[in-house]
Amino acid sequence: MESQRAGNSAGVRNLALAGALVSATNPYFILWWASTGMESIRQSYTSGLIGVLFFFIGHILSDFVWYTAISTAFSRGKKLISDTLYRWIIILLGIFIVAFSIYFIGSGWKMLLGAIE
């Protein structure tokens, strides 16, 4: 029983580390902090370090509230639909993302060809 608890604890630590690594290496995360995030910190600094502290606390609390709402919606929403319907929704959303990607790649390609001519 003890080894099972220790294994579970190690697994949770590994998940937390994986989540931190994914966030830190996400290019959108880096771009957000390099642009919008940095400007928000600059503006909050006009009130001194207390302004930066309030910005940080507000930012962390907003993340917590947002992700709590999302995880609650997913856990409760999953109970409202069948596994088959859930799979079809995921498949349709996947197809939509692939189609959107093809559209953006095609648009970018046309723009590049137009710039060359």
N, C-alpha and C positions, 0 to 999 in steps of 0.2 A: 504494500500500500504506500509506503514511504517513497519507494523508487518511482511509483506512478505519479505521485504528487510532484516530485523533483523533476520528472520528465515533462510534466504539464507546465511547470513554472519556467523551465528552459525553453519550451515551445512558445510561450507567451513572450518571453524576452526576445526570442528570435523574430517573432512577428513584429514586435515593436521596432526592433533594429531594421528589419526589412522595410517597414513603413517609413521610418526616418530616412533611409537611404533612397527610397523611391521619391520622396518629397524633395530631398536635397538635390537630386540629379534630374528632376523634372525641369525641362527647359522653360516651361511656362511659369513655374514657381520662381526660377531665377530671373526671368524677364519681368515678372510682376514686381519683385523686390527691387530690381534695378531701375524701374520706372515709377510706377504708381506708389509702391511701398516706400521708396526713398523720398519721394515728394511728400507723402503723408508724414513721414518722420521729420522732414525739414519744416513743414508747417507746424507740426506739434512742438518742435523745438523752440518756436517763437515764445512759448510759455515756459521755457527752461526744461530742465530734466524732468520736472513733475509732469509737463505736457507729454513728453516722450513716454513716461511711465503710464500715464492715463491712456495714451494711444495703444501701448502694448497690451495693457489689461483689457481694453475694449476690443482689440483685435482678437486676442485669445478667447475672450468670452463669446464674441460673435462666431468664431469657428466652432466653439463647443456647442452653441445653440443650433447652428446650421447643421452640423453633422449629427447631433442628437435627433433633430427633426427628420433628417434624411433616413437615418437608420431605423427610426420608429416607423416612418411611412413604409419602408421596405419590409420590415418584419410583420407589420400588420396587414399590409397590402398583399403579401404573399399568401396569407391565409384566406383572402377573399376570392382568389382565382385558383383554378386547378393547375396541376403541374404541366399538363398538355398545353393549356392556354398560355401559361408562362413561357414555355419553350417556343411557341409560335411568336409571341411578342418579341422575345430575344432574337429569333431568326429574322423577323421583319425589320427590327431595328438594326441588326447587323447588315442586312441587304441595303437599307437606307444609308448607312455609313459608307459602305463600299461604293454605292452609286454617287454619293456626294463627293467621295474622294476622286472617283473617275472624272466627275464634272470639274473639280478644281484643278486636277492635273491637266485636263484638256484645255481649260481656260488659260492656265499658266503657259502651256505650250503655244497656244495661239498668240498670246501676248508676246512671248519670246520671238516667235516667227515674225510678228508684225514689227517688232523693234529692230530686227535684223534687216528687213527690207527697206 
